[in-house]
Each structure stands twice: as C-alpha cells, then as structure tokens.
C-alpha cells in the first residue's frame, strides 16, 4: 500500500486506493473552531478551572460557600469568575432556588464529566512521573548552583 500526502487536503493518503486514511484534527478545523479550541485549552490550563471541576465531580452538587471551602486557596472573586466561565462553556450548571435567603448550587454537566474523563489519564500520568520531575528539578538546581559566579 503506497501512502503519502496530498497537498490540497492535509492528512495521510492511501494513493493506491485514492482514499484519505487520517486527517490531522488541527489541520481540518476552521479559524473559529480553532479559536474556541484554544480558548478551552487555555481555560483548562488556568490555575483554578480543573480544581473547581474536580471538587464538583468529587462532591456532587455544591453551594457556592461549600465550593469555596473545597477549592483551597481560591478567592471568592476568582471562584465567581471561574464558575461563570465554566457555565458559559457548558461544563457547569448553576441552579438558583427562590428561597429566603436565596440558594445557588453548582453541578457538573455531562460535558463537564466527559471532559474530566479525558483529563484523568493525563493527571494519572503526571502523578506517576512526579519522582522523575523532582529528580529533574534537583539536577537542574544542582547544575544552576555550579554555573554561578566563582569565588576565585
């Protein structure tokens, strides 16, 4: 089976049969889709989004104050901002109960749960390699000390 690349359609082609075997997903998207994908990657790489999602998957539906307790170190302002972004992206739902005092609860959507199933293997890989990261940092800092100014 001969295969190669077609310049007009990015991907791997089977030239003997004239069929496209695979497309690089990054090459197959339009500018708007790429922009949204980049925004989502940036959102998941920020300091708080994954921690908030993790708290919601671990504890289920939570009130704002309980979520604030669950996500250690986050400020009230940052939690509000993060929840609004996650809600806008369809990862979290916000339910307001018209009671006195008003009650608001947050919960993962199916999309939010699906996202976490995709992130979990990445997290597991990081945890598995923590000793490697720590050893690399020790080597780096040891080399950095040796590369400093000499006392001669």
N, C-alpha and C positions, 0 to 999 in steps of 0.2 A: 504494500500500500504506500503510494507516494503521498507525501503531505508537504505542505508549505504554507506560505502566507499570501493572501490576496490583498493587494494594496488598497482596494476600494472598501472592503469590509474587514476590519481588524478581527483576527482570530486565527485559529488553526484550521486549515482546509485539507480535505482528502481530495487531491486533484484527480485521482483516477476515477472517482465517482462524482466529482463536482459538488461535494456537499461540505457544509461548514460543520466541523466537529465541535468546536467550542468558541465562545466569544469571551474576551476579557470583559467582565462586567463594567469596569471603569471606562472602557472604550465605547461601550454600547449605550451610554446614557447621554441625555441632552444636558444642556447647561443648567436648566432649572432643577433637574433631578440631582445633578452633581452638587449644586449649591445646597440643597436640602440635606443631602447625604453628608456633606462636610459639616454643616451646622449640627447634625445629630452626633457625628463623631466628636466634635468639639464639646457638645453638651455632655456626652458620656465621659469625656476626659477631664471635665472640670472637677473641682475639689469635692463637690457635695452630691451631685445627682445620683451616682451609684450607691452612695451611703444611704440616701433617702429611700431609693428603691429597695435596697436590702432591708431596711427597717420595716418597710411595708410588707415585703414578702415574708419576713420572719414573724411579724406580729399581727398581720392582717389589717383590717380597717382600724385607723387610729385618728384620734382627735389631734388637733394642732399641738396642744401642750404636751401630749404623750410622745408625739413625734419629735418635738424639740428635746425631750429627755432622752430619746433613743439615739439621736444623732449627736454624739458627743462633740462639743466644740462649736457647733453651728450657732450663729446668732439668729434672733427672731426675724430680723430683716432679711438675712440670707436665706433662711428656710422659706419665708414667704415668696421671695423671688424664685427660688428653685422649684417650689411647688407650682407656681404659676407657669413656669416654662415647661415642666413635665406635664401639666394638664393641657397646655396648648399643643403639645406634641402627641397627645393621646395616650400617654403612659400611665397617667394617674387620673382618677375621677375625684371630684370634690362634691360632697353632698351636704347641703345646708338644711338643717331642721329648724322650722319656725317654732321655737320654744322660747321660754323666758328662763334663763338667758339663752340666746341663740347657740346652737351647737353645730359645728362643722366637722366632718370626718373625711379622711382621705383614704383611698384604696387603689391598689394596682388594677389596671385594666388587663384584658387578655394580651394586648400588645406589650404592656409592661412586663408581664410574666414571661412572654415569649422572648423578649429582649434579654431578660436575666438568664434564661436557659442557654442563650448564645454566649453570654459573658462568663458564665460559671466555669467552662473549661479553661478559659484564659486565666481566671482567678486561680484555679487549681494548679495550673502550670507555674504561675508566679510563686505560689506558696511552696510548691515542690522545689523550686530553684532558689529560695531565699538563701540557703547556705552558699550557693555559687555567687549571688550578688554580694553577700557580706564578704566573702573571700576576695572578690574583685576589688571591692572598696578598700579593704585592708591593704592589698597590693598597691593600689593607686596612691593611697595616702602615705604608704611607706616610701614609694618612689618619689612622691612630691617632696617629702622631707629631705631626701638625699639630693634632690635637684636644687635645693635652696642655696642662698649665698654661703660661701665658705667662710670659716673663721680664721683663715690664714692671713 
